[in-house]
Amino acid sequence: MNAEERFRRPIERSPGFDPVAAKPGLVEAKRKAALEGKRLTGRKDPARRNRLPPGQERVTAFPTLDLGSRPLVDPKSWVLTWGGLCAGPGTLDWRAFNASGIVDSMSDIHCVTGWSRFDNRWRGLPMTAILDRAGPLPAATHVIFKGHDGFGTALALADLRKPGVLLATHWEDRPLTREHGGPVRLVVPHLYFWKSAKWVKQIWFTEGDPGGYWENRGYHRRGDPWKEERYG
C-alpha cells in the first residue's frame, strides 16, 4: 500500500479512530439532522450583511465537540506531513513549525450545530505558508486534512488561501488544549467549524473533492454559514 492509498483509506479503518469509541448515537443524530434539515431557516445572507449567519446563536463559551476520541499528542513528537499533487512534499516537526512564521489572528467561528463565537484570538502558522512550501500542482483542486483521531475533511484549495486560515497552536493567548484540538488544529473562519479539523497531522493535495467524515454522512461539501450550507 503506497502513501496515497494509506491516506485515503476509509476513515473508519484509519489508525487512531475506532467507530465503537464514538459517542453513543452521535453519528446517527447528525445524519438525522441532515435529513431533516435541522436549523435551516431559508434566510440566506450571501452578501454577509449580518455578522451572525442565519440560524446561529451567539455564545461566549467555547463548546467542545468531537467524535468521542481525544488523542493526547505530545508537541515534542508531533510532526506535520504533506504530499499528493504538489511539487514539494515535506514535513515539519514542532520546532520547525514554530520557526516558520507564526502570526496572531482574530476571527469569528460558526458551528453547524448552531452556535457562533465572536472575536477569537488565535496564534499559528498561516495556511499560505504551507501552500507556498508544498507548491500545489495545476491539477490540485482540494486538500484533505487528517487528524490523530482519524477524522478527515476536504477543502477547496481556494478556501485555504483566504485571510485568517491558519494552523493554530494557541487560542486566547494559551496553548490549545487537548479538547480543542491541540497541539495543532486547522482554523477556517469563513466556513462551518467542522471544517476546522482538530489534532492535524496530515495534509494531502488531490484532484477533485473526495469528501470527508461528515461530508460523506450528509453534510455539505463546502459549508458556507451565510449560504446555510449545512447539509448537501
C-alpha positions in Angstrom: 0.0 0.0 0.0 1.5 3.3 -1.1 1.3 6.6 0.8 -1.7 7.9 -1.0 -3.6 4.6 -0.5 -2.9 4.7 3.2 -4.0 8.3 3.5 -7.2 7.9 1.6 -8.4 4.7 3.3 -12.0 4.8 4.6 -11.9 6.8 7.7 -13.2 4.0 9.9 -10.1 1.9 9.2 -7.7 4.7 9.8 -5.2 4.4 12.7 -6.5 6.2 15.8 -10.2 6.1 15.0 -12.4 3.3 16.4 -16.0 3.7 15.4 -17.0 2.0 18.6 -15.4 4.8 20.6 -17.7 7.4 19.1 -20.2 9.0 21.4 -23.4 6.8 21.5 -25.9 7.9 18.9 -23.8 10.9 17.8 -23.3 9.9 14.2 -26.9 8.8 13.8 -28.2 12.0 15.4 -26.2 14.1 12.9 -27.3 12.0 10.0 -30.9 12.6 11.1 -30.3 16.3 11.5 -29.0 16.4 7.9 -32.1 14.5 6.6 -34.4 16.8 8.5 -32.6 20.0 7.5 -32.3 21.0 11.2 -31.7 24.7 11.9 -32.2 25.7 8.2 -34.1 29.0 8.1 -34.1 29.7 4.4 -32.8 33.3 5.2 -29.5 33.1 3.3 -27.2 36.1 3.5 -24.5 35.6 0.8 -23.5 39.3 0.9 -22.8 38.9 4.7 -24.8 41.9 5.7 -25.0 40.4 9.1 -22.1 39.3 11.3 -24.2 36.4 12.7 -25.0 33.9 9.9 -28.7 32.7 9.6 -29.8 30.1 12.2 -26.9 30.8 14.5 -26.9 31.9 18.2 -24.0 33.9 19.7 -22.3 32.3 22.7 -19.4 33.4 24.9 -18.2 29.9 25.9 -16.2 27.7 23.6 -18.2 24.4 23.3 -16.3 21.2 22.8 -17.5 18.8 20.1 -15.7 15.6 18.9 -16.3 12.0 17.9 -15.6 10.8 21.4 -11.8 10.3 20.8 -9.5 13.0 22.1 -5.9 11.9 21.3 -3.2 13.0 23.6 -0.4 14.3 21.3 2.9 15.4 22.7 4.1 18.5 20.9 7.7 17.2 21.2 6.8 14.2 19.0 4.2 16.0 16.7 5.0 16.1 13.0 3.1 17.6 10.1 3.4 15.9 6.8 2.0 16.8 3.3 2.0 15.3 -0.1 -0.1 14.3 -3.1 -0.4 16.6 -6.0 2.3 19.1 -5.0 5.8 19.9 -6.2 7.3 19.8 -2.7 6.1 17.1 -0.4 7.5 17.5 3.1 7.4 17.5 6.8 7.7 20.0 9.8 8.3 19.0 13.3 7.2 21.2 16.2 10.4 23.3 16.4 10.5 23.9 12.6 6.8 24.6 12.5 7.1 27.3 15.2 10.0 28.9 13.3 8.1 29.2 10.1 6.3 32.5 10.5 3.8 32.3 13.4 1.2 35.1 13.5 -1.6 36.3 15.6 -5.1 36.5 14.2 -8.7 37.2 15.3 -11.8 35.7 13.8 -15.4 34.6 14.5 -16.3 30.9 14.4 -19.6 29.3 13.5 -20.5 25.7 14.3 -23.0 23.8 12.2 -24.8 22.8 15.4 -26.0 26.5 15.7 -23.5 28.4 17.9 -21.2 31.2 16.9 -18.4 32.8 19.0 -17.1 36.2 18.0 -13.5 37.7 18.3 -11.5 34.6 18.9 -7.8 35.3 19.2 -5.6 32.7 17.5 -1.9 32.2 17.1 -0.5 29.9 14.5 1.0 29.4 11.0 -0.9 30.8 8.1 -2.0 28.1 5.7 -0.4 30.0 2.9 3.0 29.2 4.4 2.3 25.5 3.9 0.9 26.1 0.4 4.0 28.0 -0.6 6.2 25.2 0.6 4.2 22.5 -1.0 3.6 24.1 -4.4 0.3 22.6 -5.4 0.4 21.3 -8.9 -2.1 22.7 -11.5 -4.3 19.7 -11.2 -4.8 20.1 -7.5 -8.2 21.5 -6.6 -8.7 20.2 -3.0 -6.8 19.5 0.2 -7.6 16.7 2.6 -6.8 17.2 6.3 -6.5 14.2 8.6 -6.2 14.3 12.4 -4.7 12.0 15.0 -8.3 10.9 15.8 -8.7 9.6 12.2 -11.2 12.4 11.4 -10.8 13.7 7.9 -12.2 16.7 5.9 -11.6 18.1 2.5 -11.5 21.7 1.5 -11.1 23.6 -1.8 -7.7 24.9 -2.3 -9.2 28.3 -3.0 -10.7 28.4 0.5 -7.4 27.7 2.1 -5.9 30.8 0.5 -8.4 33.1 2.2 -7.4 35.5 5.0 -7.5 34.1 8.5 -7.0 30.5 7.6 -4.2 29.0 9.7 -2.9 26.0 11.6 -3.4 27.2 15.1 -1.4 26.4 18.2 -3.0 28.9 20.6 -6.4 30.3 21.5 -6.9 33.3 23.7 -3.1 33.5 24.3 -2.9 30.0 25.7 -1.8 26.7 24.0 -4.7 24.8 22.5 -6.0 22.3 24.9 -6.4 18.6 24.1 -10.2 19.1 24.0 -9.9 21.9 21.4 -7.5 20.0 19.1 -4.1 20.8 20.5 -1.3 20.9 19.8 -2.4 22.0 16.2 -5.8 22.4 14.6 -6.9 24.0 11.4 -9.0 27.2 11.6 -11.1 28.2 8.6 -13.2 31.0 10.0 -15.4 31.6 6.9 -16.8 28.0 6.8 -18.7 26.0 9.4 -16.3 24.9 12.1 -16.4 21.1 11.4 -14.1 22.1 8.5 -11.5 23.2 11.1 -10.1 19.8 11.7 -8.5 19.1 15.1 -5.2 17.3 16.0 -4.0 17.8 12.4 -1.2 15.6 11.3 -1.5 15.1 7.5 -2.3 17.2 4.5 -2.9 15.7 1.0 -3.4 17.6 -2.2 -5.8 16.0 -4.6 -7.7 16.5 -7.8 -11.5 16.7 -7.1 -13.3 16.6 -3.8 -13.3 13.2 -2.1 -15.3 14.5 0.9 -14.5 13.7 4.5 -16.1 12.1 7.5 -19.2 14.4 7.8 -19.4 15.3 4.2 -19.9 11.6 3.4 -22.6 11.4 6.1 -24.9 14.1 4.8 -23.1 17.4 5.4 -22.4 19.9 2.7 -19.2 19.7 0.7 -18.2 23.3 1.4 -20.1 24.6 4.4 -20.6 28.4 3.9 -22.6 29.6 7.0 -24.1 32.7 5.2 -25.4 30.4 2.5 -26.7 27.9 5.1 -24.6 25.2 3.5 -25.2 22.9 6.5 -26.2 19.8 4.5 -25.9 18.6 1.0 
